């Protein structure tokens, strides 16, 4: 089959397996997932984009851009939202293919990148949850793809496009803004004069602000401050206090736990700012502990998935977790091993690695939940596929040269 036919088949597989997962599980929303659902339902009911007790605590992008439109068209049905997740994952698979192409992968590397993501088990599972990562992933991939294209053919159109995607990403999951340096560095590597580079970067920033502005205005009117959300200080505190261990812990288990409910009564913005200042004060007073904790978060962020679920594990779940572990080790191992190939030490692959490092770095400041890693895994998949392609080409080349060498020895 031709490459486009293979790609269509891979995308179809990516979509169908996630639909099957959605039908099989349909996990009932809890915690943040339930909050996103309430935000969408309340918006459609005319109550505003609120999760019940908060008006701007959770990031608004996923309920605003995905859940609310889906529920408006199909009614409040969980399965409809999960099918939308499956479609978003399929878009991600397509973007992965395009990133691999722009990063310099050959036909095998391009198709293998999309194929590896199509069968990547965590993306099946999270497609069955009302998780904002389902939208964050294609948006982050869009930023990376457009940044790569800036290195080859920068234009105002690309700047406008990437600015719009960054704006959507800021509303959906502002940790994804850690990829912004990728765009800046991509532009700086072009042959354009510096004023033109800065103007293009400024255009992208302006478009991003225009996309974000309505949400900031809304929050100023509703909670009294033009913020993206009111969880930044909360998250910073959870990751930086005397009880922090690098992972998410309940605020009830922190020094602020006893007075948390009283603080919340003062409003979202006051609570957020108070926790932010307390976290910063703790960091200033415990710099060595902060650095140690930040390094621990890196280890936790990239720790192989050896953790177990809650309660006794059915045999099927145990086998799935083993398969996930095998996939993870293969992807990370191949991606890292790929640096031995000179062809994979290019400007574009360097930008992919930089994106991985930047996204990791932002989580050193806060705390780790394993699903937070998933939006950046597609870039490791691309790097792994390109390494596998190089290994395959090297093996094929060696098979071609061995018979010639043997024949020469026989002739002599």
MILUM-568742 format. One record per residue (C-alpha): residue number from 0; x, y negated, z. Coordinates in steps of 0.25 Angstrom, whole numbers, plus 2048, in hexadecimal, padded with zeros to 3 digits. Layout:
<atoms>
[NUM; [X; Y; Z]]
...
</atoms>
This chain:
<atoms>
[0; [800; 800; 800]]
[1; [804; 7F2; 7FE]]
[2; [808; 7E9; 80A]]
[3; [7FB; 7E1; 80B]]
[4; [7F3; 7EE; 80B]]
[5; [7FC; 7F4; 816]]
[6; [7FA; 7E7; 81E]]
[7; [7EA; 7E7; 81C]]
[8; [7EB; 7F6; 821]]
[9; [7F3; 7F2; 82D]]
[10; [7EA; 7E6; 830]]
[11; [7DE; 7EF; 82F]]
[12; [7E4; 7F9; 839]]
[13; [7E7; 7EE; 842]]
[14; [7D8; 7E9; 842]]
[15; [7D2; 7F7; 843]]
[16; [7DA; 7FC; 84F]]
[17; [7D7; 7F0; 857]]
[18; [7C8; 7F1; 853]]
[19; [7C9; 7FF; 858]]
[20; [7CF; 7FB; 865]]
[21; [7C5; 7F0; 867]]
[22; [7BA; 7FB; 865]]
[23; [7C1; 805; 86E]]
[24; [7C3; 7FC; 87A]]
[25; [7BC; 7EE; 87A]]
[26; [7C3; 7EA; 887]]
[27; [7B9; 7E2; 890]]
[28; [7BF; 7D4; 892]]
[29; [7C6; 7D1; 89F]]
[30; [7CF; 7C6; 8A5]]
[31; [7D3; 7BD; 89A]]
[32; [7CC; 7C5; 88F]]
[33; [7BF; 7C3; 897]]
[34; [7C2; 7B4; 898]]
[35; [7C4; 7B2; 889]]
[36; [7B7; 7B9; 886]]
[37; [7B0; 7B0; 890]]
[38; [7B6; 7A4; 889]]
[39; [7B0; 7A8; 87C]]
[40; [7A3; 7AC; 881]]
[41; [7A1; 79F; 889]]
[42; [7A5; 797; 87D]]
[43; [79B; 79D; 875]]
[44; [790; 79B; 880]]
[45; [794; 78C; 880]]
[46; [79B; 78C; 88E]]
[47; [7A8; 789; 888]]
[48; [7B5; 791; 887]]
[49; [7B6; 795; 895]]
[50; [7B9; 7A2; 89C]]
[51; [7B0; 7A0; 8A7]]
[52; [7B8; 799; 8B2]]
[53; [7C2; 792; 8A9]]
[54; [7C1; 789; 89D]]
[55; [7CF; 78A; 898]]
[56; [7D7; 794; 89F]]
[57; [7D8; 79F; 895]]
[58; [7DD; 79C; 887]]
[59; [7D1; 799; 87E]]
[60; [7D6; 79D; 870]]
[61; [7D2; 7AC; 870]]
[62; [7C3; 7AA; 875]]
[63; [7C2; 79D; 86D]]
[64; [7C7; 7A2; 860]]
[65; [7C4; 7B1; 860]]
[66; [7BA; 7B5; 86B]]
[67; [7B0; 7A9; 869]]
[68; [7AF; 7AA; 85A]]
[69; [7AD; 7B9; 85A]]
[70; [7A3; 7B8; 865]]
[71; [79C; 7AD; 85E]]
[72; [79A; 7B6; 851]]
[73; [799; 7C4; 857]]
[74; [793; 7C1; 865]]
[75; [79A; 7C4; 872]]
[76; [79F; 7D2; 86E]]
[77; [7AD; 7D7; 873]]
[78; [7AF; 7E0; 867]]
[79; [7AE; 7D4; 85E]]
[80; [7B9; 7CD; 865]]
[81; [7C1; 7D9; 865]]
[82; [7BF; 7DA; 856]]
[83; [7C4; 7CC; 855]]
[84; [7D1; 7D0; 85D]]
[85; [7D3; 7DB; 853]]
[86; [7D2; 7D1; 847]]
[87; [7DC; 7C8; 84F]]
[88; [7E6; 7D4; 850]]
[89; [7E5; 7D7; 841]]
[90; [7E8; 7C8; 83E]]
[91; [7F4; 7CA; 847]]
[92; [7F9; 7D6; 83F]]
[93; [7F8; 7CE; 833]]
[94; [800; 7C2; 839]]
[95; [80A; 7CC; 83D]]
[96; [80C; 7D1; 82F]]
[97; [80E; 7C3; 82A]]
[98; [818; 7BF; 835]]
[99; [820; 7CC; 832]]
[100; [820; 7C7; 823]]
[101; [824; 7B9; 826]]
[102; [82F; 7BF; 830]]
[103; [835; 7C6; 825]]
[104; [830; 7D4; 826]]
[105; [82F; 7DD; 81A]]
[106; [822; 7E5; 816]]
[107; [825; 7F0; 820]]
[108; [827; 7E6; 82B]]
[109; [81B; 7DE; 828]]
[110; [811; 7EA; 828]]
[111; [818; 7F0; 834]]
[112; [816; 7E3; 83C]]
[113; [807; 7E3; 839]]
[114; [806; 7F2; 83B]]
[115; [80D; 7F2; 848]]
[116; [803; 7E8; 84D]]
[117; [7F8; 7EF; 848]]
[118; [7FB; 7FB; 850]]
[119; [800; 7F3; 85C]]
[120; [7F8; 7F9; 868]]
[121; [7F7; 7EC; 871]]
[122; [7F1; 7E4; 866]]
[123; [7E6; 7EF; 865]]
[124; [7E3; 7EE; 874]]
[125; [7E3; 7DF; 875]]
[126; [7DA; 7DE; 869]]
[127; [7D0; 7E5; 872]]
[128; [7D1; 7DA; 87D]]
[129; [7CC; 7CB; 87C]]
[130; [7DA; 7C7; 87D]]
[131; [7DF; 7BA; 878]]
[132; [7EC; 7C1; 873]]
[133; [7E4; 7C6; 867]]
[134; [7E3; 7B7; 862]]
[135; [7F1; 7B3; 867]]
[136; [7F8; 7BD; 85F]]
[137; [7F4; 7B9; 851]]
[138; [7F5; 7AA; 855]]
[139; [804; 7AD; 85A]]
[140; [807; 7B5; 84D]]
[141; [801; 7A9; 845]]
[142; [80B; 7A0; 84C]]
[143; [817; 7A9; 849]]
[144; [813; 7AB; 83B]]
[145; [811; 79D; 837]]
[146; [81E; 79A; 83F]]
[147; [825; 7A4; 836]]
[148; [81F; 79D; 82A]]
[149; [825; 790; 82E]]
[150; [833; 795; 82D]]
[151; [830; 798; 81E]]
[152; [826; 78E; 819]]
[153; [822; 784; 823]]
[154; [817; 77B; 820]]
[155; [80C; 772; 826]]
[156; [802; 77D; 823]]
[157; [809; 787; 82C]]
[158; [80B; 77C; 836]]
[159; [7FD; 77A; 837]]
[160; [7F9; 789; 837]]
[161; [803; 78C; 842]]
[162; [7FE; 780; 84A]]
[163; [7F0; 785; 849]]
[164; [7F4; 793; 84E]]
[165; [7FC; 78D; 85A]]
[166; [7F0; 785; 85E]]
[167; [7E7; 791; 85E]]
[168; [7F2; 799; 865]]
[169; [7F3; 78E; 870]]
[170; [7E4; 790; 873]]
[171; [7E5; 79F; 872]]
[172; [7F1; 7A2; 87A]]
[173; [7FB; 797; 87D]]
[174; [806; 7A0; 880]]
[175; [807; 7A3; 871]]
[176; [80C; 794; 86F]]
[177; [819; 79A; 874]]
[178; [81B; 79D; 865]]
[179; [81B; 78E; 861]]
[180; [82A; 78E; 861]]
[181; [82A; 798; 856]]
[182; [823; 78E; 84D]]
[183; [82D; 782; 851]]
[184; [839; 78B; 84E]]
[185; [834; 790; 841]]
[186; [832; 782; 83C]]
[187; [840; 77E; 841]]
[188; [846; 789; 839]]
[189; [840; 783; 82C]]
[190; [848; 77A; 822]]
[191; [83F; 76F; 824]]
[192; [844; 762; 829]]
[193; [842; 760; 838]]
[194; [837; 755; 838]]
[195; [82F; 75E; 82F]]
[196; [831; 76A; 838]]
[197; [82C; 762; 844]]
[198; [820; 75C; 83C]]
[199; [81C; 76A; 839]]
[200; [81D; 76F; 847]]
[201; [816; 762; 84B]]
[202; [80A; 765; 841]]
[203; [809; 773; 847]]
[204; [808; 76E; 855]]
[205; [7FE; 763; 851]]
[206; [7F5; 76E; 84B]]
[207; [7F7; 777; 857]]
[208; [7F2; 76B; 860]]
[209; [7E6; 768; 857]]
[210; [7E2; 776; 859]]
[211; [7E4; 776; 868]]
[212; [7DE; 768; 86A]]
[213; [7CF; 76C; 86B]]
[214; [7D2; 776; 876]]
[215; [7DB; 76D; 87E]]
[216; [7D0; 762; 87D]]
[217; [7C6; 76C; 882]]
[218; [7CE; 770; 88D]]
[219; [7D0; 761; 891]]
[220; [7C1; 75F; 891]]
[221; [7BE; 76D; 899]]
[222; [7CA; 76F; 8A3]]
[223; [7D0; 761; 8A3]]
[224; [7DD; 764; 89C]]
[225; [7E1; 766; 88D]]
[226; [7E7; 774; 88F]]
[227; [7E7; 780; 887]]
[228; [7E3; 788; 893]]
[229; [7E4; 788; 8A2]]
[230; [7EB; 795; 8A4]]
[231; [7FA; 790; 8A2]]
[232; [7FD; 78C; 8B0]]
[233; [7F5; 799; 8B5]]
[234; [7FE; 7A2; 8AC]]
[235; [80B; 79A; 8B0]]
[236; [808; 79C; 8BF]]
[237; [804; 7AB; 8BD]]
[238; [812; 7AD; 8B7]]
[239; [81A; 7A4; 8C1]]
[240; [817; 7A5; 8CF]]
[241; [81C; 7AD; 8DB]]
[242; [813; 7B9; 8D8]]
[243; [816; 7B9; 8C9]]
[244; [81C; 7C6; 8C3]]
[245; [81C; 7C3; 8B4]]
[246; [80E; 7CA; 8B2]]
[247; [800; 7C4; 8B4]]
[248; [7FC; 7C4; 8C2]]
[249; [7EF; 7BF; 8C8]]
[250; [7F0; 7B1; 8CD]]
[251; [7E9; 7B7; 8DA]]
[252; [7F7; 7BE; 8DC]]
[253; [7FF; 7B1; 8DB]]
[254; [802; 7A6; 8E6]]
[255; [7F6; 79E; 8E0]]
[256; [7EC; 7A9; 8E1]]
[257; [7E6; 7A5; 8EE]]
[258; [7E3; 797; 8E9]]
[259; [7E0; 79A; 8DA]]
[260; [7D1; 799; 8DB]]
[261; [7D2; 78C; 8E2]]
[262; [7DB; 786; 8D8]]
[263; [7D2; 78B; 8CC]]
[264; [7C7; 783; 8D2]]
[265; [7CF; 776; 8CF]]
[266; [7CE; 779; 8C0]]
[267; [7D5; 781; 8B5]]
[268; [7DF; 776; 8B2]]
[269; [7E3; 773; 8C0]]
[270; [7E5; 782; 8C3]]
[271; [7ED; 783; 8B7]]
[272; [7F6; 777; 8BA]]
[273; [7F8; 77B; 8C8]]
[274; [7FC; 789; 8C5]]
[275; [806; 784; 8BA]]
[276; [80D; 77B; 8C4]]
[277; [80E; 786; 8CE]]
[278; [814; 78F; 8C4]]
[279; [81E; 784; 8C0]]
[280; [821; 781; 8CE]]
[281; [824; 790; 8D1]]
[282; [82D; 791; 8C4]]
[283; [835; 785; 8C9]]
[284; [837; 78B; 8D7]]
[285; [83A; 799; 8D2]]
[286; [842; 797; 8C5]]
[287; [84A; 7A5; 8C7]]
[288; [83D; 7AC; 8CA]]
[289; [836; 7A6; 8BE]]
[290; [841; 7AA; 8B4]]
[291; [841; 7B8; 8BA]]
[292; [832; 7B9; 8B8]]
[293; [833; 7B3; 8AA]]
[294; [83C; 7BE; 8A6]]
[295; [834; 7C8; 8AC]]
[296; [828; 7C3; 8A4]]
[297; [830; 7C6; 897]]
[298; [832; 7D4; 89C]]
[299; [824; 7D6; 89F]]
[300; [81F; 7CF; 892]]
[301; [827; 7D9; 88A]]
[302; [826; 7E5; 893]]
[303; [822; 7F2; 88B]]
[304; [813; 7F5; 88D]]
[305; [816; 800; 898]]
[306; [80B; 7FB; 8A1]]
[307; [7FE; 803; 8A4]]
[308; [7F0; 7FF; 8A4]]
[309; [7E7; 7FF; 8B0]]
[310; [7E2; 80C; 8B6]]
[311; [7E4; 81A; 8B0]]
[312; [7E9; 81A; 8A1]]
[313; [7E1; 823; 898]]
[314; [7EA; 82B; 88E]]
[315; [7E6; 823; 882]]
[316; [7EA; 816; 889]]
[317; [7F7; 81C; 88E]]
[318; [7FA; 820; 880]]
[319; [7F7; 812; 87B]]
[320; [800; 80C; 885]]
[321; [80B; 815; 880]]
[322; [809; 811; 872]]
[323; [809; 802; 875]]
[324; [816; 804; 87D]]
[325; [81C; 80B; 871]]
[326; [817; 800; 867]]
[327; [81D; 7F5; 870]]
[328; [82A; 7FC; 871]]
[329; [82B; 7FE; 862]]
[330; [827; 7F0; 85F]]
[331; [830; 7E9; 869]]
[332; [83C; 7F3; 867]]
[333; [83B; 7F1; 857]]
[334; [83A; 7E2; 858]]
[335; [846; 7E1; 861]]
[336; [84E; 7EB; 859]]
[337; [84B; 7E3; 84D]]
[338; [855; 7D8; 851]]
[339; [860; 7E1; 84C]]
[340; [85C; 7DF; 83E]]
[341; [862; 7D2; 838]]
[342; [856; 7D0; 82F]]
[343; [84D; 7CF; 83B]]
[344; [856; 7C4; 841]]
[345; [84F; 7B9; 839]]
[346; [849; 7AC; 83C]]
[347; [83B; 7B1; 83B]]
[348; [83D; 7BD; 843]]
[349; [844; 7B4; 84D]]
[350; [837; 7AC; 84E]]
[351; [830; 7B8; 851]]
[352; [839; 7BC; 85C]]
[353; [838; 7AD; 861]]
[354; [829; 7AE; 862]]
[355; [82A; 7BB; 86A]]
[356; [834; 7B4; 874]]
[357; [82C; 7A7; 875]]
[358; [81F; 7AF; 878]]
[359; [827; 7B7; 882]]
[360; [82C; 7AB; 889]]
[361; [81F; 7A4; 88B]]
[362; [81B; 7B0; 893]]
[363; [827; 7AF; 89C]]
[364; [820; 7A2; 8A2]]
[365; [813; 7A9; 8A5]]
[366; [810; 7B7; 8A8]]
[367; [80F; 7C4; 8A0]]
[368; [803; 7CC; 89B]]
[369; [806; 7D7; 892]]
[370; [7FC; 7D3; 887]]
[371; [803; 7C5; 886]]
[372; [80E; 7CC; 87E]]
[373; [804; 7D1; 873]]
[374; [804; 7C4; 86B]]
[375; [813; 7C5; 868]]
[376; [814; 7D3; 866]]
[377; [810; 7D2; 857]]
[378; [81E; 7CA; 855]]
[379; [825; 7D6; 85B]]
[380; [81E; 7DF; 852]]
[381; [822; 7D7; 846]]
[382; [831; 7D7; 84B]]
[383; [830; 7E6; 84D]]
[384; [82A; 7E9; 840]]
[385; [835; 7E1; 839]]
[386; [83F; 7E9; 841]]
[387; [839; 7F6; 83D]]
[388; [839; 7F2; 82E]]
[389; [847; 7EF; 82F]]
[390; [84A; 7FC; 835]]
[391; [843; 803; 82B]]
[392; [84A; 7FC; 81F]]
[393; [857; 7FF; 826]]
[394; [854; 80E; 827]]
[395; [84F; 80E; 818]]
[396; [85C; 807; 814]]
[397; [865; 811; 81B]]
[398; [85D; 81D; 814]]
[399; [860; 816; 807]]
[400; [86F; 815; 80A]]
[401; [872; 822; 810]]
[402; [870; 82A; 803]]
[403; [879; 821; 7FB]]
[404; [884; 823; 805]]
[405; [883; 832; 805]]
[406; [883; 832; 7F6]]
[407; [890; 829; 7F6]]
[408; [897; 833; 800]]
[409; [893; 83F; 7F7]]
[410; [898; 838; 7EB]]
[411; [8A6; 835; 7F1]]
</atoms>
